Amino acid sequence: MKTKIELISEQIHEMWMRWAKNILKEETNISEERKQRWIKDCFKPYEALSEEMKQLDRDFAIKMISIIENKNEH
């Protein structure tokens, strides 16, 4: 069973991919190097990401959970 952080991280990654794919279509000033890196390293299911890439999503998920939990305390 996936942890709460993993479930949220997966959704964060899916949301980022949708955003990034739209950016690649609309922006003309993104370097070819960045485009290829995103396509090669990032445009894949969360489970297929490197641990380093997954950790970026986890860090963001942890930050969001912390914000929500702290907001509920006040």
mmCIF file of the N, C-alpha and C atoms, coordinates in Angstrom:
data_MODEL
# 
_entry.id   MODEL 
# 
loop_
_atom_site.group_PDB 
_atom_site.id 
_atom_site.type_symbol 
_atom_site.label_atom_id 
_atom_site.label_alt_id 
_atom_site.label_comp_id 
_atom_site.label_asym_id 
_atom_site.label_entity_id 
_atom_site.label_seq_id 
_atom_site.pdbx_PDB_ins_code 
_atom_site.Cartn_x 
_atom_site.Cartn_y 
_atom_site.Cartn_z 
_atom_site.occupancy 
_atom_site.B_iso_or_equiv 
_atom_site.pdbx_formal_charge 
_atom_site.auth_seq_id 
_atom_site.auth_comp_id 
_atom_site.auth_asym_id 
_atom_site.auth_atom_id 
_atom_site.pdbx_PDB_model_num 
ATOM 1   N N  . MET A 1 1  ? 0.837  -1.181 0.000   1.00 0.00 ? 1  MET A N  1 
ATOM 2   C CA . MET A 1 1  ? 0.000  0.000  0.000   1.00 0.00 ? 1  MET A CA 1 
ATOM 3   C C  . MET A 1 1  ? 0.891  1.257  0.000   1.00 0.00 ? 1  MET A C  1 
ATOM 4   N N  . LYS A 1 2  ? 0.552  2.200  -0.853  1.00 0.00 ? 2  LYS A N  1 
ATOM 5   C CA . LYS A 1 2  ? 1.328  3.433  -0.945  1.00 0.00 ? 2  LYS A CA 1 
ATOM 6   C C  . LYS A 1 2  ? 1.050  4.330  0.256   1.00 0.00 ? 2  LYS A C  1 
ATOM 7   N N  . THR A 1 3  ? 2.080  5.033  0.682   1.00 0.00 ? 3  THR A N  1 
ATOM 8   C CA . THR A 1 3  ? 1.910  5.982  1.778   1.00 0.00 ? 3  THR A CA 1 
ATOM 9   C C  . THR A 1 3  ? 1.203  7.232  1.262   1.00 0.00 ? 3  THR A C  1 
ATOM 10  N N  . LYS A 1 4  ? 0.726  8.033  2.200   1.00 0.00 ? 4  LYS A N  1 
ATOM 11  C CA . LYS A 1 4  ? 0.076  9.302  1.854   1.00 0.00 ? 4  LYS A CA 1 
ATOM 12  C C  . LYS A 1 4  ? 1.033  10.175 1.043   1.00 0.00 ? 4  LYS A C  1 
ATOM 13  N N  . ILE A 1 5  ? 2.281  10.221 1.453   1.00 0.00 ? 5  ILE A N  1 
ATOM 14  C CA . ILE A 1 5  ? 3.265  11.046 0.739   1.00 0.00 ? 5  ILE A CA 1 
ATOM 15  C C  . ILE A 1 5  ? 3.455  10.540 -0.684  1.00 0.00 ? 5  ILE A C  1 
ATOM 16  N N  . GLU A 1 6  ? 3.523  9.233  -0.874  1.00 0.00 ? 6  GLU A N  1 
ATOM 17  C CA . GLU A 1 6  ? 3.703  8.691  -2.224  1.00 0.00 ? 6  GLU A CA 1 
ATOM 18  C C  . GLU A 1 6  ? 2.482  8.970  -3.094  1.00 0.00 ? 6  GLU A C  1 
ATOM 19  N N  . LEU A 1 7  ? 1.293  8.837  -2.542  1.00 0.00 ? 7  LEU A N  1 
ATOM 20  C CA . LEU A 1 7  ? 0.077  9.110  -3.313  1.00 0.00 ? 7  LEU A CA 1 
ATOM 21  C C  . LEU A 1 7  ? 0.022  10.578 -3.741  1.00 0.00 ? 7  LEU A C  1 
ATOM 22  N N  . ILE A 1 8  ? 0.336  11.470 -2.827  1.00 0.00 ? 8  ILE A N  1 
ATOM 23  C CA . ILE A 1 8  ? 0.332  12.895 -3.148  1.00 0.00 ? 8  ILE A CA 1 
ATOM 24  C C  . ILE A 1 8  ? 1.459  13.219 -4.124  1.00 0.00 ? 8  ILE A C  1 
ATOM 25  N N  . SER A 1 9  ? 2.613  12.639 -3.931  1.00 0.00 ? 9  SER A N  1 
ATOM 26  C CA . SER A 1 9  ? 3.751  12.862 -4.823  1.00 0.00 ? 9  SER A CA 1 
ATOM 27  C C  . SER A 1 9  ? 3.417  12.448 -6.254  1.00 0.00 ? 9  SER A C  1 
ATOM 28  N N  . GLU A 1 10 ? 2.726  11.343 -6.379  1.00 0.00 ? 10 GLU A N  1 
ATOM 29  C CA . GLU A 1 10 ? 2.323  10.876 -7.704  1.00 0.00 ? 10 GLU A CA 1 
ATOM 30  C C  . GLU A 1 10 ? 1.403  11.891 -8.379  1.00 0.00 ? 10 GLU A C  1 
ATOM 31  N N  . GLN A 1 11 ? 0.462  12.437 -7.620  1.00 0.00 ? 11 GLN A N  1 
ATOM 32  C CA . GLN A 1 11 ? -0.450 13.448 -8.177  1.00 0.00 ? 11 GLN A CA 1 
ATOM 33  C C  . GLN A 1 11 ? 0.287  14.735 -8.526  1.00 0.00 ? 11 GLN A C  1 
ATOM 34  N N  . ILE A 1 12 ? 1.231  15.123 -7.689  1.00 0.00 ? 12 ILE A N  1 
ATOM 35  C CA . ILE A 1 12 ? 2.042  16.312 -7.970  1.00 0.00 ? 12 ILE A CA 1 
ATOM 36  C C  . ILE A 1 12 ? 2.793  16.118 -9.282  1.00 0.00 ? 12 ILE A C  1 
ATOM 37  N N  . HIS A 1 13 ? 3.363  14.946 -9.476  1.00 0.00 ? 13 HIS A N  1 
ATOM 38  C CA . HIS A 1 13 ? 4.096  14.666 -10.711 1.00 0.00 ? 13 HIS A CA 1 
ATOM 39  C C  . HIS A 1 13 ? 3.162  14.730 -11.918 1.00 0.00 ? 13 HIS A C  1 
ATOM 40  N N  . GLU A 1 14 ? 1.993  14.138 -11.817 1.00 0.00 ? 14 GLU A N  1 
ATOM 41  C CA . GLU A 1 14 ? 1.033  14.164 -12.930 1.00 0.00 ? 14 GLU A CA 1 
ATOM 42  C C  . GLU A 1 14 ? 0.644  15.604 -13.265 1.00 0.00 ? 14 GLU A C  1 
ATOM 43  N N  . MET A 1 15 ? 0.411  16.408 -12.252 1.00 0.00 ? 15 MET A N  1 
ATOM 44  C CA . MET A 1 15 ? 0.046  17.803 -12.459 1.00 0.00 ? 15 MET A CA 1 
ATOM 45  C C  . MET A 1 15 ? 1.204  18.554 -13.120 1.00 0.00 ? 15 MET A C  1 
ATOM 46  N N  . TRP A 1 16 ? 2.429  18.318 -12.641 1.00 0.00 ? 16 TRP A N  1 
ATOM 47  C CA . TRP A 1 16 ? 3.595  18.973 -13.220 1.00 0.00 ? 16 TRP A CA 1 
ATOM 48  C C  . TRP A 1 16 ? 3.758  18.577 -14.686 1.00 0.00 ? 16 TRP A C  1 
ATOM 49  N N  . MET A 1 17 ? 3.578  17.291 -15.002 1.00 0.00 ? 17 MET A N  1 
ATOM 50  C CA . MET A 1 17 ? 3.733  16.849 -16.392 1.00 0.00 ? 17 MET A CA 1 
ATOM 51  C C  . MET A 1 17 ? 2.750  17.554 -17.314 1.00 0.00 ? 17 MET A C  1 
ATOM 52  N N  . ARG A 1 18 ? 1.496  17.683 -16.879 1.00 0.00 ? 18 ARG A N  1 
ATOM 53  C CA . ARG A 1 18 ? 0.512  18.392 -17.709 1.00 0.00 ? 18 ARG A CA 1 
ATOM 54  C C  . ARG A 1 18 ? 0.947  19.830 -17.935 1.00 0.00 ? 18 ARG A C  1 
ATOM 55  N N  . TRP A 1 19 ? 1.407  20.494 -16.864 1.00 0.00 ? 19 TRP A N  1 
ATOM 56  C CA . TRP A 1 19 ? 1.871  21.876 -16.971 1.00 0.00 ? 19 TRP A CA 1 
ATOM 57  C C  . TRP A 1 19 ? 3.069  21.960 -17.911 1.00 0.00 ? 19 TRP A C  1 
ATOM 58  N N  . ALA A 1 20 ? 4.067  21.095 -17.710 1.00 0.00 ? 20 ALA A N  1 
ATOM 59  C CA . ALA A 1 20 ? 5.292  21.145 -18.497 1.00 0.00 ? 20 ALA A CA 1 
ATOM 60  C C  . ALA A 1 20 ? 5.028  20.868 -19.975 1.00 0.00 ? 20 ALA A C  1 
ATOM 61  N N  . LYS A 1 21 ? 4.155  19.931 -20.278 1.00 0.00 ? 21 LYS A N  1 
ATOM 62  C CA . LYS A 1 21 ? 3.836  19.642 -21.678 1.00 0.00 ? 21 LYS A CA 1 
ATOM 63  C C  . LYS A 1 21 ? 3.177  20.842 -22.340 1.00 0.00 ? 21 LYS A C  1 
ATOM 64  N N  . ASN A 1 22 ? 2.320  21.537 -21.604 1.00 0.00 ? 22 ASN A N  1 
ATOM 65  C CA . ASN A 1 22 ? 1.714  22.752 -22.148 1.00 0.00 ? 22 ASN A CA 1 
ATOM 66  C C  . ASN A 1 22 ? 2.756  23.844 -22.350 1.00 0.00 ? 22 ASN A C  1 
ATOM 67  N N  . ILE A 1 23 ? 3.662  23.982 -21.408 1.00 0.00 ? 23 ILE A N  1 
ATOM 68  C CA . ILE A 1 23 ? 4.733  24.974 -21.527 1.00 0.00 ? 23 ILE A CA 1 
ATOM 69  C C  . ILE A 1 23 ? 5.574  24.691 -22.775 1.00 0.00 ? 23 ILE A C  1 
ATOM 70  N N  . LEU A 1 24 ? 5.908  23.445 -23.014 1.00 0.00 ? 24 LEU A N  1 
ATOM 71  C CA . LEU A 1 24 ? 6.717  23.105 -24.190 1.00 0.00 ? 24 LEU A CA 1 
ATOM 72  C C  . LEU A 1 24 ? 6.001  23.470 -25.486 1.00 0.00 ? 24 LEU A C  1 
ATOM 73  N N  . LYS A 1 25 ? 4.675  23.367 -25.498 1.00 0.00 ? 25 LYS A N  1 
ATOM 74  C CA . LYS A 1 25 ? 3.901  23.726 -26.694 1.00 0.00 ? 25 LYS A CA 1 
ATOM 75  C C  . LYS A 1 25 ? 3.838  25.236 -26.890 1.00 0.00 ? 25 LYS A C  1 
ATOM 76  N N  . GLU A 1 26 ? 3.752  25.981 -25.782 1.00 0.00 ? 26 GLU A N  1 
ATOM 77  C CA . GLU A 1 26 ? 3.471  27.411 -25.868 1.00 0.00 ? 26 GLU A CA 1 
ATOM 78  C C  . GLU A 1 26 ? 4.706  28.304 -25.846 1.00 0.00 ? 26 GLU A C  1 
ATOM 79  N N  . GLU A 1 27 ? 5.730  27.907 -25.119 1.00 0.00 ? 27 GLU A N  1 
ATOM 80  C CA . GLU A 1 27 ? 6.905  28.764 -24.949 1.00 0.00 ? 27 GLU A CA 1 
ATOM 81  C C  . GLU A 1 27 ? 7.931  28.509 -26.050 1.00 0.00 ? 27 GLU A C  1 
ATOM 82  N N  . THR A 1 28 ? 8.474  29.570 -26.563 1.00 0.00 ? 28 THR A N  1 
ATOM 83  C CA . THR A 1 28 ? 9.467  29.439 -27.629 1.00 0.00 ? 28 THR A CA 1 
ATOM 84  C C  . THR A 1 28 ? 10.890 29.606 -27.114 1.00 0.00 ? 28 THR A C  1 
ATOM 85  N N  . ASN A 1 29 ? 11.035 30.047 -25.873 1.00 0.00 ? 29 ASN A N  1 
ATOM 86  C CA . ASN A 1 29 ? 12.381 30.338 -25.364 1.00 0.00 ? 29 ASN A CA 1 
ATOM 87  C C  . ASN A 1 29 ? 12.930 29.268 -24.416 1.00 0.00 ? 29 ASN A C  1 
ATOM 88  N N  . ILE A 1 30 ? 12.368 28.071 -24.440 1.00 0.00 ? 30 ILE A N  1 
ATOM 89  C CA . ILE A 1 30 ? 12.901 26.972 -23.632 1.00 0.00 ? 30 ILE A CA 1 
ATOM 90  C C  . ILE A 1 30 ? 13.986 26.278 -24.461 1.00 0.00 ? 30 ILE A C  1 
ATOM 91  N N  . SER A 1 31 ? 15.123 26.082 -23.859 1.00 0.00 ? 31 SER A N  1 
ATOM 92  C CA . SER A 1 31 ? 16.246 25.492 -24.592 1.00 0.00 ? 31 SER A CA 1 
ATOM 93  C C  . SER A 1 31 ? 15.934 24.063 -25.028 1.00 0.00 ? 31 SER A C  1 
ATOM 94  N N  . GLU A 1 32 ? 16.545 23.677 -26.118 1.00 0.00 ? 32 GLU A N  1 
ATOM 95  C CA . GLU A 1 32 ? 16.383 22.314 -26.615 1.00 0.00 ? 32 GLU A CA 1 
ATOM 96  C C  . GLU A 1 32 ? 16.919 21.310 -25.595 1.00 0.00 ? 32 GLU A C  1 
ATOM 97  N N  . GLU A 1 33 ? 17.979 21.684 -24.893 1.00 0.00 ? 33 GLU A N  1 
ATOM 98  C CA . GLU A 1 33 ? 18.547 20.811 -23.856 1.00 0.00 ? 33 GLU A CA 1 
ATOM 99  C C  . GLU A 1 33 ? 17.517 20.530 -22.764 1.00 0.00 ? 33 GLU A C  1 
ATOM 100 N N  . ARG A 1 34 ? 16.844 21.580 -22.293 1.00 0.00 ? 34 ARG A N  1 
ATOM 101 C CA . ARG A 1 34 ? 15.824 21.394 -21.253 1.00 0.00 ? 34 ARG A CA 1 
ATOM 102 C C  . ARG A 1 34 ? 14.665 20.561 -21.774 1.00 0.00 ? 34 ARG A C  1 
ATOM 103 N N  . LYS A 1 35 ? 14.216 20.833 -22.984 1.00 0.00 ? 35 LYS A N  1 
ATOM 104 C CA . LYS A 1 35 ? 13.120 20.050 -23.566 1.00 0.00 ? 35 LYS A CA 1 
ATOM 105 C C  . LYS A 1 35 ? 13.468 18.569 -23.586 1.00 0.00 ? 35 LYS A C  1 
ATOM 106 N N  . GLN A 1 36 ? 14.658 18.257 -24.076 1.00 0.00 ? 36 GLN A N  1 
ATOM 107 C CA . GLN A 1 36 ? 15.062 16.859 -24.182 1.00 0.00 ? 36 GLN A CA 1 
ATOM 108 C C  . GLN A 1 36 ? 15.229 16.208 -22.810 1.00 0.00 ? 36 GLN A C  1 
ATOM 109 N N  . ARG A 1 37 ? 15.713 16.978 -21.842 1.00 0.00 ? 37 ARG A N  1 
ATOM 110 C CA . ARG A 1 37 ? 15.869 16.445 -20.480 1.00 0.00 ? 37 ARG A CA 1 
ATOM 111 C C  . ARG A 1 37 ? 14.504 16.127 -19.887 1.00 0.00 ? 37 ARG A C  1 
ATOM 112 N N  . TRP A 1 38 ? 13.555 17.038 -20.058 1.00 0.00 ? 38 TRP A N  1 
ATOM 113 C CA . TRP A 1 38 ? 12.205 16.790 -19.544 1.00 0.00 ? 38 TRP A CA 1 
ATOM 114 C C  . TRP A 1 38 ? 11.612 15.548 -20.202 1.00 0.00 ? 38 TRP A C  1 
ATOM 115 N N  . ILE A 1 39 ? 11.735 15.469 -21.523 1.00 0.00 ? 39 ILE A N  1 
ATOM 116 C CA . ILE A 1 39 ? 11.160 14.333 -22.249 1.00 0.00 ? 39 ILE A CA 1 
ATOM 117 C C  . ILE A 1 39 ? 11.807 13.025 -21.793 1.00 0.00 ? 39 ILE A C  1 
ATOM 118 N N  . LYS A 1 40 ? 13.128 13.035 -21.696 1.00 0.00 ? 40 LYS A N  1 
ATOM 119 C CA . LYS A 1 40 ? 13.856 11.802 -21.345 1.00 0.00 ? 40 LYS A CA 1 
ATOM 120 C C  . LYS A 1 40 ? 13.691 11.408 -19.882 1.00 0.00 ? 40 LYS A C  1 
ATOM 121 N N  . ASP A 1 41 ? 13.803 12.383 -18.983 1.00 0.00 ? 41 ASP A N  1 
ATOM 122 C CA . ASP A 1 41 ? 13.870 12.076 -17.555 1.00 0.00 ? 41 ASP A CA 1 
ATOM 123 C C  . ASP A 1 41 ? 12.579 12.262 -16.784 1.00 0.00 ? 41 ASP A C  1 
ATOM 124 N N  . CYS A 1 42 ? 11.669 13.065 -17.300 1.00 0.00 ? 42 CYS A N  1 
ATOM 125 C CA . CYS A 1 42 ? 10.523 13.463 -16.478 1.00 0.00 ? 42 CYS A CA 1 
ATOM 126 C C  . CYS A 1 42 ? 9.158  13.065 -17.028 1.00 0.00 ? 42 CYS A C  1 
ATOM 127 N N  . PHE A 1 43 ? 9.030  12.963 -18.326 1.00 0.00 ? 43 PHE A N  1 
ATOM 128 C CA . PHE A 1 43 ? 7.730  12.638 -18.906 1.00 0.00 ? 43 PHE A CA 1 
ATOM 129 C C  . PHE A 1 43 ? 7.517  11.136 -18.913 1.00 0.00 ? 43 PHE A C  1 
ATOM 130 N N  . LYS A 1 44 ? 7.307  10.618 -17.719 1.00 0.00 ? 44 LYS A N  1 
ATOM 131 C CA . LYS A 1 44 ? 7.074  9.190  -17.531 1.00 0.00 ? 44 LYS A CA 1 
ATOM 132 C C  . LYS A 1 44 ? 6.265  9.023  -16.248 1.00 0.00 ? 44 LYS A C  1 
ATOM 133 N N  . PRO A 1 45 ? 5.660  7.875  -16.053 1.00 0.00 ? 45 PRO A N  1 
ATOM 134 C CA . PRO A 1 45 ? 4.899  7.657  -14.820 1.00 0.00 ? 45 PRO A CA 1 
ATOM 135 C C  . PRO A 1 45 ? 5.780  7.833  -13.586 1.00 0.00 ? 45 PRO A C  1 
ATOM 136 N N  . TYR A 1 46 ? 5.169  8.248  -12.494 1.00 0.00 ? 46 TYR A N  1 
ATOM 137 C CA . TYR A 1 46 ? 5.893  8.480  -11.245 1.00 0.00 ? 46 TYR A CA 1 
ATOM 138 C C  . TYR A 1 46 ? 6.745  7.274  -10.867 1.00 0.00 ? 46 TYR A C  1 
ATOM 139 N N  . GLU A 1 47 ? 6.201  6.078  -10.988 1.00 0.00 ? 47 GLU A N  1 
ATOM 140 C CA . GLU A 1 47 ? 6.919  4.864  -10.596 1.00 0.00 ? 47 GLU A CA 1 
ATOM 141 C C  . GLU A 1 47 ? 8.202  4.665  -11.398 1.00 0.00 ? 47 GLU A C  1 
ATOM 142 N N  . ALA A 1 48 ? 8.260  5.210  -12.604 1.00 0.00 ? 48 ALA A N  1 
ATOM 143 C CA . ALA A 1 48 ? 9.415  5.027  -13.480 1.00 0.00 ? 48 ALA A CA 1 
ATOM 144 C C  . ALA A 1 48 ? 10.474 6.120  -13.302 1.00 0.00 ? 48 ALA A C  1 
ATOM 145 N N  . LEU A 1 49 ? 10.195 7.108  -12.470 1.00 0.00 ? 49 LEU A N  1 
ATOM 146 C CA . LEU A 1 49 ? 11.160 8.182  -12.247 1.00 0.00 ? 49 LEU A CA 1 
ATOM 147 C C  . LEU A 1 49 ? 12.363 7.683  -11.451 1.00 0.00 ? 49 LEU A C  1 
ATOM 148 N N  . SER A 1 50 ? 13.462 8.388  -11.584 1.00 0.00 ? 50 SER A N  1 
ATOM 149 C CA . SER A 1 50 ? 14.625 8.099  -10.738 1.00 0.00 ? 50 SER A CA 1 
ATOM 150 C C  . SER A 1 50 ? 14.266 8.473  -9.304  1.00 0.00 ? 50 SER A C  1 
ATOM 151 N N  . GLU A 1 51 ? 14.996 7.930  -8.361  1.00 0.00 ? 51 GLU A N  1 
ATOM 152 C CA . GLU A 1 51 ? 14.755 8.277  -6.955  1.00 0.00 ? 51 GLU A CA 1 
ATOM 153 C C  . GLU A 1 51 ? 14.966 9.769  -6.720  1.00 0.00 ? 51 GLU A C  1 
ATOM 154 N N  . GLU A 1 52 ? 15.926 10.352 -7.407  1.00 0.00 ? 52 GLU A N  1 
ATOM 155 C CA . GLU A 1 52 ? 16.183 11.789 -7.265  1.00 0.00 ? 52 GLU A CA 1 
ATOM 156 C C  . GLU A 1 52 ? 14.967 12.601 -7.705  1.00 0.00 ? 52 GLU A C  1 
ATOM 157 N N  . MET A 1 53 ? 14.362 12.228 -8.820  1.00 0.00 ? 53 MET A N  1 
ATOM 158 C CA . MET A 1 53 ? 13.180 12.948 -9.308  1.00 0.00 ? 53 MET A CA 1 
ATOM 159 C C  . MET A 1 53 ? 11.982 12.701 -8.387  1.00 0.00 ? 53 MET A C  1 
ATOM 160 N N  . LYS A 1 54 ? 11.813 11.472 -7.927  1.00 0.00 ? 54 LYS A N  1 
ATOM 161 C CA . LYS A 1 54 ? 10.723 11.187 -6.993  1.00 0.00 ? 54 LYS A CA 1 
ATOM 162 C C  . LYS A 1 54 ? 10.875 12.022 -5.730  1.00 0.00 ? 54 LYS A C  1 
ATOM 163 N N  . GLN A 1 55 ? 12.112 12.186 -5.264  1.00 0.00 ? 55 GLN A N  1 
ATOM 164 C CA . GLN A 1 55 ? 12.336 12.934 -4.029  1.00 0.00 ? 55 GLN A CA 1 
ATOM 165 C C  . GLN A 1 55 ? 11.933 14.390 -4.176  1.00 0.00 ? 55 GLN A C  1 
ATOM 166 N N  . LEU A 1 56 ? 12.100 14.968 -5.347  1.00 0.00 ? 56 LEU A N  1 
ATOM 167 C CA . LEU A 1 56 ? 11.637 16.344 -5.566  1.00 0.00 ? 56 LEU A CA 1 
ATOM 168 C C  . LEU A 1 56 ? 10.126 16.431 -5.359  1.00 0.00 ? 56 LEU A C  1 
ATOM 169 N N  . ASP A 1 57 ? 9.388  15.456 -5.891  1.00 0.00 ? 57 ASP A N  1 
ATOM 170 C CA . ASP A 1 57 ? 7.935  15.425 -5.697  1.00 0.00 ? 57 ASP A CA 1 
ATOM 171 C C  . ASP A 1 57 ? 7.583  15.163 -4.235  1.00 0.00 ? 57 ASP A C  1 
ATOM 172 N N  . ARG A 1 58 ? 8.315  14.268 -3.592  1.00 0.00 ? 58 ARG A N  1 
ATOM 173 C CA . ARG A 1 58 ? 8.064  13.984 -2.169  1.00 0.00 ? 58 ARG A CA 1 
ATOM 174 C C  . ARG A 1 58 ? 8.295  15.224 -1.320  1.00 0.00 ? 58 ARG A C  1 
ATOM 175 N N  . ASP A 1 59 ? 9.382  15.944 -1.591  1.00 0.00 ? 59 ASP A N  1 
ATOM 176 C CA . ASP A 1 59 ? 9.674  17.154 -0.817  1.00 0.00 ? 59 ASP A CA 1 
ATOM 177 C C  . ASP A 1 59 ? 8.544  18.160 -0.939  1.00 0.00 ? 59 ASP A C  1 
ATOM 178 N N  . PHE A 1 60 ? 8.015  18.309 -2.153  1.00 0.00 ? 60 PHE A N  1 
ATOM 179 C CA . PHE A 1 60 ? 6.901  19.230 -2.358  1.00 0.00 ? 60 PHE A CA 1 
ATOM 180 C C  . PHE A 1 60 ? 5.651  18.726 -1.632  1.00 0.00 ? 60 PHE A C  1 
ATOM 181 N N  . ALA A 1 61 ? 5.397  17.428 -1.685  1.00 0.00 ? 61 ALA A N  1 
ATOM 182 C CA . ALA A 1 61 ? 4.243  16.852 -0.993  1.00 0.00 ? 61 ALA A CA 1 
ATOM 183 C C  . ALA A 1 61 ? 4.353  17.078 0.510   1.00 0.00 ? 61 ALA A C  1 
ATOM 184 N N  . ILE A 1 62 ? 5.523  16.855 1.060   1.00 0.00 ? 62 ILE A N  1 
ATOM 185 C CA . ILE A 1 62 ? 5.732  17.055 2.503   1.00 0.00 ? 62 ILE A CA 1 
ATOM 186 C C  . ILE A 1 62 ? 5.483  18.511 2.870   1.00 0.00 ? 62 ILE A C  1 
ATOM 187 N N  . LYS A 1 63 ? 5.946  19.417 2.040   1.00 0.00 ? 63 LYS A N  1 
ATOM 188 C CA . LYS A 1 63 ? 5.745  20.841 2.288   1.00 0.00 ? 63 LYS A CA 1 
ATOM 189 C C  . LYS A 1 63 ? 4.247  21.190 2.273   1.00 0.00 ? 63 LYS A C  1 
ATOM 190 N N  . MET A 1 64 ? 3.517  20.658 1.304   1.00 0.00 ? 64 MET A N  1 
ATOM 191 C CA . MET A 1 64 ? 2.083  20.936 1.208   1.00 0.00 ? 64 MET A CA 1 
ATOM 192 C C  . MET A 1 64 ? 1.323  20.334 2.395   1.00 0.00 ? 64 MET A C  1 
ATOM 193 N N  . ILE A 1 65 ? 1.674  19.128 2.780   1.00 0.00 ? 65 ILE A N  1 
ATOM 194 C CA . ILE A 1 65 ? 1.028  18.499 3.934   1.00 0.00 ? 65 ILE A CA 1 
ATOM 195 C C  . ILE A 1 65 ? 1.273  19.340 5.180   1.00 0.00 ? 65 ILE A C  1 
ATOM 196 N N  . SER A 1 66 ? 2.495  19.800 5.352   1.00 0.00 ? 66 SER A N  1 
ATOM 197 C CA . SER A 1 66 ? 2.840  20.635 6.507   1.00 0.00 ? 66 SER A CA 1 
ATOM 198 C C  . SER A 1 66 ? 2.024  21.919 6.522   1.00 0.00 ? 66 SER A C  1 
ATOM 199 N N  . ILE A 1 67 ? 1.887  22.558 5.373   1.00 0.00 ? 67 ILE A N  1 
ATOM 200 C CA . ILE A 1 67 ? 1.100  23.792 5.283   1.00 0.00 ? 67 ILE A CA 1 
ATOM 201 C C  . ILE A 1 67 ? -0.353 23.525 5.666   1.00 0.00 ? 67 ILE A C  1 
ATOM 202 N N  . ILE A 1 68 ? -0.916 22.457 5.129   1.00 0.00 ? 68 ILE A N  1 
ATOM 203 C CA . ILE A 1 68 ? -2.317 22.123 5.424   1.00 0.00 ? 68 ILE A CA 1 
ATOM 204 C C  . ILE A 1 68 ? -2.495 21.798 6.895   1.00 0.00 ? 68 ILE A C  1 
ATOM 205 N N  . GLU A 1 69 ? -1.604 20.999 7.452   1.00 0.00 ? 69 GLU A N  1 
ATOM 206 C CA . GLU A 1 69 ? -1.730 20.620 8.853   1.00 0.00 ? 69 GLU A CA 1 
ATOM 207 C C  . GLU A 1 69 ? -1.562 21.834 9.778   1.00 0.00 ? 69 GLU A C  1 
ATOM 208 N N  . ASN A 1 70 ? -0.638 22.712 9.461   1.00 0.00 ? 70 ASN A N  1 
ATOM 209 C CA . ASN A 1 70 ? -0.445 23.911 10.277  1.00 0.00 ? 70 ASN A CA 1 
ATOM 210 C C  . ASN A 1 70 ? -1.620 24.873 10.148  1.00 0.00 ? 70 ASN A C  1 
ATOM 211 N N  . LYS A 1 71 ? -2.201 24.952 8.985   1.00 0.00 ? 71 LYS A N  1 
ATOM 212 C CA . LYS A 1 71 ? -3.372 25.806 8.750   1.00 0.00 ? 71 LYS A CA 1 
ATOM 213 C C  . LYS A 1 71 ? -4.543 25.324 9.595   1.00 0.00 ? 71 LYS A C  1 
ATOM 214 N N  . ASN A 1 72 ? -4.690 24.013 9.708   1.00 0.00 ? 72 ASN A N  1 
ATOM 215 C CA . ASN A 1 72 ? -5.808 23.447 10.472  1.00 0.00 ? 72 ASN A CA 1 
ATOM 216 C C  . ASN A 1 72 ? -5.657 23.656 11.971  1.00 0.00 ? 72 ASN A C  1 
ATOM 217 N N  . GLU A 1 73 ? -4.453 23.950 12.414  1.00 0.00 ? 73 GLU A N  1 
ATOM 218 C CA . GLU A 1 73 ? -4.226 24.166 13.848  1.00 0.00 ? 73 GLU A CA 1 
ATOM 219 C C  . GLU A 1 73 ? -4.652 25.559 14.293  1.00 0.00 ? 73 GLU A C  1 
ATOM 220 N N  . HIS A 1 74 ? -4.771 26.492 13.372  1.00 0.00 ? 74 HIS A N  1 
ATOM 221 C CA . HIS A 1 74 ? -5.092 27.875 13.740  1.00 0.00 ? 74 HIS A CA 1 
ATOM 222 C C  . HIS A 1 74 ? -6.534 28.216 13.580  1.00 0.00 ? 74 HIS A C  1 
# 
